[in-house]
Amino acid sequence: MTNFSKFLLKEGMFSTNKSDLTMPFIIAEIGVNHEGSILKAKEMILSARNNGAHAVKFQSYKAQKLASKNSPAYWDTSKETTLSQFELFKKHDSFNENDFIELKTYCDSLNIDFSSTPFDFDSATYLNNLCEFFKISSSDLNNLPFIDFISDFGKPIILSVGASKLDEIKRSLDLIKSKNVPVILLHCVLNYPTENINANLGAINYLSEKFPELIIGYSDHTMPGENMNPCTAAFLIGAKVIEKHYTYDKGLPGNDHYHAMDARDLAKYVRNIKELIGLYGVNNIRIDSQSSAIKNARRSLYFSKDLPAGHVISRLDIDIKRPGIGLSPEKISDVIGKKLINDVTYDELVEISNFQ
């Protein structure tokens, strides 16, 4: 069973078994950060697997099918200096079907899921033989002919909703649902990079409220900080899928390197999530680890002075103090007014056997 299948089963996509705070499905988006090198792509797959990702995701396109030659940049050109979408995409569109078959085979050997976002009909067609699910980019949210084509494959769809309005999301969802295809929504901000102040993580809750029947996740484009705070916060808010660009060197100029996480960031994020899951514990009051505290930090009834047999107990004869190894303070009314049948001493535990 693939990691994605296990995730769907755990999250109850096909049942009513919704989970609480458990590990999100983590997608390391290599995209085209391999820059045309199969060897580098494989190194990144291995690195992502070794540091906790459940899936890697590439991008499949040919520049001439994706952008016109006059398409302007929409990214931070101080980080990626290419001013034309066509020129940027042309730099990194060398991978073809056979390359992705090789990468899929390598992923299978490592037990990490392979996926790739298609940006044209031809890519979607051959990826259908390689991917367990389809990821559709925010940029294609209103590309209904393309969504219709992909939906016909009948596979689960992960749909990013960056730069969209609610009615656009609903139109795309209606189309996907009409094909009886499971869908996951990812909150996303279509800025490269996204300033933390613009991450708008509250949209995760908003999408959960508007579409309570769906799994909601987060596709992150913020700069990876020391503590991976945006992705960690997204998880706490309720994101069940976390997708973030992945690179082997954040210092490289251009493309998606500058806002991607590297192996160290990914490992840090996975540690964060595991620690938070440990802090969350179970969905009830957990007392197993507190048994010593229950005994030693709680209180019992003790005699406050030496008392002779036949004495009738008043409130002043009783102290309430630690440890809680005898009668609980809840039982004090059961002993007030009772007559002692034996002598007792100061600091002695009160026992029911002391009374008639």
C-alpha angles and dihedrals in degrees: 000000000000124000090250092052090050089049093051091048092049093047093048097237088153097034142028092261099115114179130222124221105342135141113298122230102261119207118191104204107212088172105168096326086117085074093213099312117125089193092054091046090054092047089054093048091053092046092050091049093048092051099049111274117143095202141012122216130203132184121244119200149116115230095228091057095045108046140014118242089252097054110130126219120265097185133085101286091198087068098034109027098192107113098195126066090209092054093047094047091046090060092062109029099096098108115099137183094285091052092053091047088056092049092047090053090050091050090051090054090055097042093241119127120249122218139155134190110237118215098185139035095255092053092048090051097056093037089060087073092051109035130071090201137017124236115206118198123235087242089066097045091111094036091106096170089056094044089049090052094050093044090058089069087068096223126132113274127214106203123193114210103196118149091010139128125227094251090053091052091049093050092052092045092049089054094048093045091050086066091050090241121153113240136194121198123216121200107224139168113217097218121113099234108012115214110232090239088060097047090101094197090174085080087076089066090042092055091045090054094047095043107026092162093062135078109244125205142164134247107200129210099167121119108268108250127198093271101033088234101168094054092042092050091047089056092051091049089055111273109154095184122046120192124181135163113260130208140173092223124025090191094068115109124243138357112059098319097098097061097032129105120238131211093279092051092048093050090049091050093050090050090050092053095046090050092049092049088051090050091050093052115171132340095258140053104294116209105160095098091042098061093107091049091049090056101039106029097044122074141246136195115270132178110255095208144004109288132185128231111273094035115137110228120241129183090261090062092064131075122193111212147130143324105052097218099120139036113347119240084245087073097056093106088057092064104035108103094018121128120237117238093195141027115273132193136220115283092015116141113254110242129186087232089067091073141064 
